[in-house]
Amino acid sequence: MIWIPSLKYFFDQLFSRNIIETNISCIIEMMKYFPAYTTRVGIGEFPTELFDDIGKHLQIVGHEIGVTTNRARRTGWLDTVMLRYAYMINGFDAVGLTKLDVLDDLKEVRNSR
């Protein structure tokens, strides 16, 4: 899948060059966006939660603060088990990871299996 910063620009180019005319549904893929790490609010099970300096790093650099309560969100590694479940329920063709820049300063990045 090619990352296109602006879908409007992409479709403008397709239409202006007469590459496609009317039916564009065949080229649009169902894409789901996930952050590059997992966050939780409140209590509950969180298998990949980080209680160390890496968790603090994700909270600070990723601006993971609750809007209403102004409390730090719980952070952890990307939960790929949850991603698999989301795929089973929703079905999507591509995944876009957001907040990858938050992980730039880390020496090692992990995920659940």
Backbone as a ProteinNet text record, in pm:
[ID]
protein_1_A
[PRIMARY]
MIWIPSLKYFFDQLFSRNIIETNISCIIEMMKYFPAYTTRVGIGEFPTELFDDIGKHLQIVGHEIGVTTNRARRTGWLDTVMLRYAYMINGFDAVGLTKLDVLDDLKEVRNSR
[TERTIARY]
84.4	0	88.2	62.2	137.4	72.4	153.4	102.2	85.8	-33.6	-63	-105.2	-28.3	-58.3	-196.4	-241.3	-369.6	-451.5	-560.5	-645.3	-710.4	-740.9	-799.7	-703.7	-576.6	-477	-468.2	-468.2	-459.8	-575.3	-699.4	-814.8	-820.6	-776.2	-768	-677.5	-564.5	-471.9	-534.1	-602.7	-665.4	-770.5	-855	-961.5	-906.1	-807.8	-756.2	-679.1	-624.5	-548.5	-632	-761.1	-854	-810	-744.5	-705.1	-828.5	-915.9	-1042.7	-1154.2	-1272.4	-1382.3	-1485.4	-1548.5	-1655	-1636.6	-1609.5	-1608.1	-1471.7	-1460	-1331.7	-1330.8	-1441.7	-1446.8	-1347.2	-1308.9	-1217.4	-1075.8	-1038.9	-902.7	-893.6	-1006.9	-1004.7	-1001.3	-903.4	-892.9	-944.2	-995.4	-1038.3	-914.6	-884.1	-763.4	-801.5	-735.4	-759.1	-632.2	-645.9	-531.5	-522.7	-402.3	-375.1	-251.7	-246.6	-121.7	-15.4	110.2	220.4	238.3	163.6	164.5	21.6	-3	-138.2	-155.1	-273.7	-305	-436.4	-451	-574.5	-606.1	-735	-780.8	-855.8	-830.3	-901.5	-842.8	-922.6	-875.2	-910	-853.9	-882.1	-754.9	-773	-659	-582.7	-451.5	-364.6	-234.2	-230.7	-116.9	16.8	18	146.1	183.5	117.1	141	285.5	339.6	477.3	477.6	548.1	556.8	693.8	775.2	912.7	930.8	1055.2	1087	1032.9	1021.7	968.5	821.7	746.4	606.6	593.3	680.8	681	715.5	811	850.8	731.7	656.9	539.5	434.6	416.4	319.4	360	487	533.3	545.2	620.2	644.5	516.6	433.1	309.1	193.3	218	113.8	-8.3	15.1	-92.7	-148.3	-223	-286.5	-436.2	-515.1	-660.1	-709.7	-797.8	-848.5	-936	-1024.4	-1117.3	-1050.8	-978.6	-922.1	-781.7	-713.3	-575.1	-479.1	-517.8	-430.5	-358.2	-240.7	-163.1	-233.7	-242.1	-299.5	-199.4	-249.4	-162.7	-113.1	14.1	71.5	141.1	151.3	218.9	253	317.3	356.7	234.1	250.7	142.7	88.3	-41.3	-106.2	-154.1	-71.7	-106.2	-218.5	-239.3	-353.3	-482	-485.9	-601.1	-618.4	-508.7	-516.7	-575.9	-533.1	-587.9	-738.3	-779.9	-921.9	-999	-942.6	-1006.2	-1020	-919.7	-927.3	-1038.3	-1050.2	-1153.6	-1293.4	-1312	-1443.6	-1472.5	-1377	-1399.7	-1354.2	-1247.1	-1191.3	-1140.7	-1013.3	-955.5	-841.5	-806.1	-704	-564.4	-557.7	-427.9	-432	-314.5	-301.3	-208.1	-248.3	-162.4	-125.1	3.8	48	74.4	12.1	34.7	125.2	175.2	259	390	439.9	568.3	682.6	667.8	772.6	796.4	697.3	712.7	815.1	828.4	919.9	1061.2	1085.8	1216.2	1333.4	1316.6	1428.2	1452.9	1372	1386.8	1486.1	1566.2	1663	1596.4	1489.5	1422.1	1271	1200.7	1055.6	1000.4	902.4	844.2	696.4	637.7	492.5	449.3	318.7	269.5	252.7	241.2	225.5	93.7
-117.9	0	123.3	216.1	341	442.1	509.3	613.1	741.6	795.3	919	1022.2	1129.7	1226.5	1289.6	1312.8	1378.6	1302.9	1242.2	1169.3	1263.8	1386.4	1483.7	1510.8	1531.2	1553.8	1432.2	1312	1189.2	1177.8	1198.3	1186.4	1300	1418.9	1529.3	1491.5	1427	1385.5	1277.7	1183.2	1076.8	1133.4	1221	1277	1371.9	1454.7	1552.4	1485.9	1368.7	1299.5	1192.8	1188.5	1092	947.6	920.7	782.7	702.2	763.8	699.5	799.7	749.5	839.6	841.4	731	734.5	635.3	510.8	409.5	402.5	465.5	465.6	367	298.7	207.8	93.1	57.7	-54.1	-20	107.9	141.7	188.5	207.6	250.8	128.4	120.7	9.6	52.6	-41.9	-15.6	-11	106	123.4	157.8	95.6	121.4	178.6	284.2	349.6	312.5	278.6	247.2	325.4	365.7	424.3	314.5	352.4	255.7	193.1	239	179.9	184.3	113.3	101.8	191.7	250	328.7	279.8	300.4	266.6	379.4	392.5	486.7	407	434.3	366.6	231	151.9	20.6	-84.7	-201.1	-311	-378.9	-491.3	-569.8	-496	-499	-431.8	-511.5	-618	-710.5	-649.1	-543.3	-488.3	-358.8	-331.2	-204.4	-192.4	-72.9	-44.2	40.9	-5.9	66.1	131.3	131.2	178.9	313.5	349.5	476.8	482.7	368.3	367.2	408.1	358.6	398.5	548	602.6	748.4	824.6	771	833.3	840.9	730.3	728.8	829.8	843.2	938.5	1082.4	1113	1251.6	1290.3	1212.3	1246.5	1234.1	1133.6	1112.6	1198	1281.4	1369.4	1288.2	1180.3	1091.3	1135.5	1243.2	1300.1	1306.4	1263.7	1268.7	1411.8	1439	1574.2	1619.3	1533.7	1571.3	1568.2	1460.5	1442	1498.6	1524.3	1572.4	1473.1	1345	1239.9	1170.8	1117.5	1044.7	913.8	883.8	756.7	645	524.4	407.5	373.7	342.9	315.3	179.5	120.9	-7.3	-33.6	-145.3	-183.3	-209.4	-205.4	-233.3	-373.6	-384.3	-511.6	-573.6	-659.9	-719	-822.4	-877.4	-966.9	-887.7	-766.3	-678.8	-639.5	-616.3	-582.5	-698.5	-820.9	-937.9	-950	-923.9	-930.9	-821.9	-701.7	-592.4	-629	-697.7	-741.6	-845.1	-938.8	-1042.3	-979.2	-877.3	-814.9	-719.8	-632.2	-524.9	-557.2	-633.3	-662.5	-536.1	-526	-412.1	-461.5	-380.4	-421	-371.3	-263.8	-203.5	-141.8	-129.4	-69.9	49.4	158.7	276.4	297.1	305	327.9	476.2	530.6	670.3	676	791.8	817.5	738.2	704.2	634.4	722.6	853.8	944.9	937.8	894.6	881.3	772.5	673.9	562	588.2	703.2	733	721.3	768.1	772.9	641.7	542.1	414.3	324.3	251.9	159.4	32.5	-9.5	-134.5	-110.3	-165.8	-156.2	-297.9	-322.5	-456.5	-451	-568.5	-579.5	-712.9	-728.1	-855.6	-952.2	-1079.8	-1179	-1247
0	0	0	-85.6	-93.8	-1.8	79.5	168.4	88.3	92.1	21.1	123.8	140.7	246.2	233.1	115	96.4	-6.2	40.2	-54.2	-154.5	-110.6	-202.5	-318.9	-289	-393.2	-485.7	-425.6	-501.2	-600.5	-553	-640.9	-741.9	-703.8	-800.2	-916.8	-884.9	-990.2	-1079.2	-1019	-1098.3	-1193	-1142.1	-1225.5	-1331.9	-1295.1	-1390.8	-1504.7	-1481.2	-1584.8	-1655.3	-1623.2	-1683	-1662.8	-1551.3	-1522.4	-1484.9	-1407.7	-1376.1	-1402.7	-1422.6	-1451.2	-1339.8	-1311.4	-1212.3	-1098.4	-1127.7	-1023.5	-956.5	-839.7	-769	-653.1	-629	-514.1	-526.6	-647.6	-665.1	-619.5	-609.6	-569.7	-425.2	-360.2	-221.1	-133.2	-47.8	44.6	181.2	255.9	391.9	479.1	534	613.7	756.7	851.7	992.7	1052.5	1130.2	1193	1339.9	1383.6	1523	1567.1	1694.5	1745	1756	1754.1	1756.3	1893.7	1991.6	2125	2177.7	2288	2341	2462.3	2477.5	2596.6	2655.5	2784.3	2854.4	2952.6	2982.5	3083.3	3189.1	3314.4	3421.7	3454.4	3526.1	3570.6	3465.8	3482.3	3390.9	3346.5	3278.8	3233.4	3124.3	3135.4	3038.3	3031.4	2948	2948.6	2909.2	2830.7	2784.6	2857.4	2969.3	3040.2	3086.7	3075.2	3114.9	3241.7	3343.1	3470	3487.8	3385.7	3396.7	3326.2	3300	3233.6	3091.5	3025.3	2889	2890.7	2988.4	3002.8	3026.5	3110.3	3135	3007.6	2930.8	2804.1	2708.4	2696.2	2608.1	2654.2	2785.7	2838.4	2808.5	2829.6	2814.2	2667.7	2590.2	2449.9	2366.7	2399	2325	2373.6	2474.5	2531.2	2572.4	2642.7	2684.7	2819.4	2816.6	2935	2909.3	3007.5	2993.7	2984.2	2890.6	2868.6	2984.2	3029.4	3135.7	3272.6	3301.4	3435.1	3450.1	3340.1	3340.4	3406.2	3405	3457.9	3343.4	3373.9	3273	3238.7	3110	3065.9	3088.9	3106.4	3117.1	2977.1	2964.1	2832.6	2831.9	2712.3	2697.9	2552	2528.7	2393.4	2308.2	2178.7	2084.2	2108.3	2121.9	2150.6	2019.3	1961.2	1831.6	1843.2	1962.6	1983.3	1964.3	2018.6	2001.7	1854.9	1784.2	1641.9	1561.9	1594.1	1526.4	1549.9	1672.8	1705.7	1631.5	1626.1	1550.9	1404.2	1349.5	1209.9	1191.4	1285.6	1275.5	1276.2	1357.3	1369.2	1253.3	1221.5	1124	983.3	970.2	839.3	772.3	750.2	681.1	594.7	494.6	398.4	432.3	508.6	538.9	677.4	737.9	870.4	860.1	921	930.8	1075.9	1105.2	1242.1	1262.9	1366	1401.3	1523.7	1553.7	1671	1669.9	1552.3	1544	1592.8	1580.2	1623.4	1774.1	1850.4	1995.2	2028	1941.2	1964.7	1913.7	1852	1790.9	1887.6	2011.1	2105.7	2179.1	2154.7	2225	2152.8	2228.6	2170.4	2120	2186.9	2153.1	2157.1	2059.1	2054.9	2054.1	2140.6	2151.9	2118.1	2104.7	2089.8	2148.7	2167.6	2218.5	2102.3	2130.5	2024.2	2032.6
[MASK]
+++++++++++++++++++++++++++++++++++++++++++++++++++++++++++++++++++++++++++++++++++++++++++++++++++++++++++++++++

